[in-house]
Amino acid sequence: MSEFRYAVNVLPKPGILDPQGRAVELSLPHLNVTTVSRVRVGRRVELSVTAEAEPEARLVVDALAKELLSNPLIEAYEIELLEGTSSIVSAAALPGVKVTRS
């Protein structure tokens, strides 16, 4: 078994109202920033999955992203494999997904 680290990046779909992104964009001129536009604000979730192989782990992350981490009607997500995968898993580790918060 190996442990795989992922990040799931979730953003509003194109054309969906993004009030946070709009607020950031409207604040830019007050900071004398005139070269930034089309601001979108989303969220990032990082997690570790224990699996036999990376494709198996990615399926778990994809299911979580679709069913829990994003609203498929208004949000799109992207899965990113992070560095630092490990083939050493503690004997006390429970099978499944571990979500870490920083």
C-alpha positions as CSV (number, residue, x, y, z in Angstrom):
1,M,0.0,0.0,0.0
2,S,1.1,3.5,-0.7
3,E,-0.1,6.9,0.4
4,F,-0.8,9.5,-2.3
5,R,-1.2,13.2,-1.6
6,Y,-3.7,15.3,-3.6
7,A,-5.1,18.8,-3.8
8,V,-8.6,19.4,-5.1
9,N,-9.0,22.9,-6.4
10,V,-12.6,24.1,-6.7
11,L,-13.7,27.2,-8.5
12,P,-17.1,28.6,-9.7
13,K,-17.9,27.5,-13.2
14,P,-17.5,30.1,-16.0
15,G,-20.5,32.4,-16.1
16,I,-21.5,31.7,-12.5
17,L,-21.6,34.7,-10.2
18,D,-18.5,35.0,-8.0
19,P,-19.1,37.7,-5.4
20,Q,-15.8,37.1,-3.6
21,G,-13.9,37.4,-6.9
22,R,-15.8,40.5,-7.8
23,A,-15.0,42.1,-4.4
24,V,-11.3,41.3,-4.8
25,E,-11.3,42.8,-8.3
26,L,-13.1,46.0,-7.2
27,S,-10.5,46.4,-4.4
28,L,-7.5,46.3,-6.7
29,P,-7.6,49.9,-7.8
30,H,-7.5,51.0,-4.2
31,L,-4.1,49.2,-4.0
32,N,-2.9,50.8,-7.2
33,V,-3.1,47.5,-9.0
34,T,-4.4,48.0,-12.6
35,T,-3.0,45.0,-14.4
36,V,-5.1,42.2,-12.8
37,S,-8.5,41.2,-14.0
38,R,-11.0,38.3,-14.1
39,V,-10.4,37.3,-10.5
40,R,-12.1,34.1,-9.4
41,V,-12.0,32.9,-5.8
42,G,-12.3,29.3,-4.9
43,R,-11.0,26.8,-2.3
44,R,-8.3,24.1,-2.1
45,V,-8.6,20.9,-0.2
46,E,-5.5,18.7,0.4
47,L,-5.8,15.1,1.4
48,S,-4.0,11.8,1.5
49,V,-5.3,8.5,0.2
50,T,-3.9,5.0,1.0
51,A,-4.2,2.7,-2.0
52,E,-2.5,0.0,-4.0
53,A,-1.8,2.3,-7.0
54,E,-2.2,5.9,-8.0
55,P,-5.1,5.3,-10.4
56,E,-7.1,3.7,-7.6
57,A,-6.3,6.6,-5.2
58,R,-7.3,9.1,-7.9
59,L,-10.7,7.4,-8.3
60,V,-11.4,7.9,-4.6
61,V,-10.4,11.6,-4.8
62,D,-12.5,12.1,-7.9
63,A,-15.6,10.6,-6.2
64,L,-15.1,12.8,-3.2
65,A,-14.6,15.9,-5.4
66,K,-17.9,15.1,-7.2
67,E,-20.0,14.1,-4.2
68,L,-18.6,16.1,-1.3
69,L,-16.1,18.8,-2.1
70,S,-17.9,20.6,-5.0
71,N,-21.3,21.5,-6.1
72,P,-21.4,20.2,-9.7
73,L,-24.2,22.6,-10.7
74,I,-22.1,25.7,-10.1
75,E,-18.5,24.6,-9.5
76,A,-15.7,22.9,-11.4
77,Y,-12.8,21.1,-9.8
78,E,-9.3,20.0,-10.7
79,I,-7.3,17.2,-9.0
80,E,-3.6,17.7,-8.6
81,L,-1.2,14.9,-7.5
82,L,1.2,16.4,-4.9
83,E,4.8,15.4,-4.4
84,G,5.6,13.4,-1.3
85,T,3.9,10.1,-1.9
86,S,5.1,7.4,0.4
87,S,5.1,3.6,0.2
88,I,5.3,3.4,4.0
89,V,2.0,3.2,5.8
90,S,1.6,2.9,9.5
91,A,0.1,-0.4,10.7
92,A,-2.3,1.6,12.8
93,A,-3.6,3.6,9.8
94,L,-7.2,3.1,8.9
95,P,-8.0,2.3,5.3
96,G,-9.7,5.1,3.4
97,V,-9.2,8.8,3.1
98,K,-7.4,11.1,5.6
99,V,-8.2,14.8,5.2
100,T,-5.5,17.1,6.6
101,R,-6.0,20.7,7.6
102,S,-3.2,23.3,7.9
